[in-house]
Amino acid sequence: MTWVAGLASSTNRASALSLRPAGNRLGQVAIPLTAGAVAGSTGADGVFVLTGGLLAGAAASTWRALGWPKPADAATSGAKSG
């Protein structure tokens, strides 16, 4: 919340802060509906595959947003181990 408040201008701060709970409420409705539809058509295994895909997507977007170096970049950056 502090991060969002710091990024938003003072005129848009309330709108920016209200998006988080709105997103939470949307997720509370959309995720069970989607999981139920996937489970109904593919079985319980499909829900786990869908959840794993969403988790991988969230991890990839976080990795990219934070600008972390790729493992190959870290190995060639000259850092010595041990």
C-alpha positions as semicolon CSV with decimal commas, in nm:
position;residue;x (nm);y (nm);z (nm)
1;M;0,000;0,000;0,000
2;T;0,285;0,237;0,079
3;W;0,442;0,162;-0,258
4;V;0,118;0,243;-0,441
5;A;0,061;0,557;-0,235
6;G;0,413;0,673;-0,317
7;L;0,370;0,616;-0,690
8;A;0,026;0,775;-0,726
9;S;-0,016;1,149;-0,746
10;S;-0,207;1,313;-0,463
11;T;-0,511;1,367;-0,684
12;N;-0,530;1,000;-0,787
13;R;-0,412;0,835;-0,466
14;A;-0,758;0,728;-0,344
15;S;-0,843;0,572;-0,679
16;A;-0,513;0,387;-0,691
17;L;-0,555;0,254;-0,337
18;S;-0,911;0,140;-0,406
19;L;-0,797;-0,082;-0,694
20;R;-0,638;-0,337;-0,458
21;P;-0,955;-0,432;-0,269
22;A;-1,153;-0,418;-0,593
23;G;-0,907;-0,663;-0,746
24;N;-0,936;-0,885;-0,440
25;R;-1,315;-0,895;-0,470
26;L;-1,296;-0,969;-0,840
27;G;-1,056;-1,254;-0,769
28;Q;-1,286;-1,394;-0,502
29;V;-1,558;-1,426;-0,765
30;A;-1,364;-1,504;-1,083
31;I;-1,115;-1,762;-0,955
32;P;-1,370;-2,007;-0,807
33;L;-1,588;-1,973;-1,116
34;T;-1,293;-2,042;-1,345
35;A;-1,165;-2,329;-1,131
36;G;-1,513;-2,483;-1,128
37;A;-1,543;-2,454;-1,505
38;V;-1,199;-2,608;-1,557
39;A;-1,268;-2,887;-1,308
40;G;-1,601;-2,958;-1,471
41;S;-1,449;-2,994;-1,816
42;T;-1,104;-3,142;-1,747
43;G;-1,129;-3,290;-1,399
44;A;-0,938;-3,193;-1,088
45;D;-0,602;-3,226;-1,264
46;G;-0,688;-2,931;-1,486
47;V;-0,731;-2,705;-1,184
48;F;-0,379;-2,786;-1,066
49;V;-0,237;-2,724;-1,413
50;L;-0,424;-2,392;-1,435
51;T;-0,308;-2,289;-1,088
52;G;0,051;-2,381;-1,172
53;G;0,034;-2,179;-1,491
54;L;-0,102;-1,876;-1,309
55;L;0,169;-1,906;-1,044
56;A;0,440;-1,932;-1,311
57;G;0,296;-1,627;-1,487
58;A;0,292;-1,428;-1,163
59;A;0,652;-1,528;-1,090
60;A;0,765;-1,433;-1,440
61;S;0,592;-1,095;-1,429
62;T;0,740;-1,022;-1,086
63;W;1,086;-1,126;-1,207
64;R;1,055;-0,894;-1,506
65;A;0,901;-0,603;-1,312
66;L;1,177;-0,608;-1,052
67;G;1,444;-0,626;-1,320
68;W;1,630;-0,909;-1,156
69;P;1,918;-1,045;-1,358
70;K;1,877;-1,373;-1,534
71;P;2,072;-1,664;-1,381
72;A;2,316;-1,655;-1,675
73;D;2,379;-1,282;-1,617
74;A;2,451;-1,338;-1,249
75;A;2,705;-1,608;-1,330
76;T;2,894;-1,384;-1,575
77;S;2,883;-1,066;-1,366
78;G;3,217;-1,143;-1,209
79;A;3,081;-1,243;-0,870
80;K;3,301;-1,504;-0,706
81;S;3,154;-1,780;-0,500
82;G;3,303;-1,908;-0,176
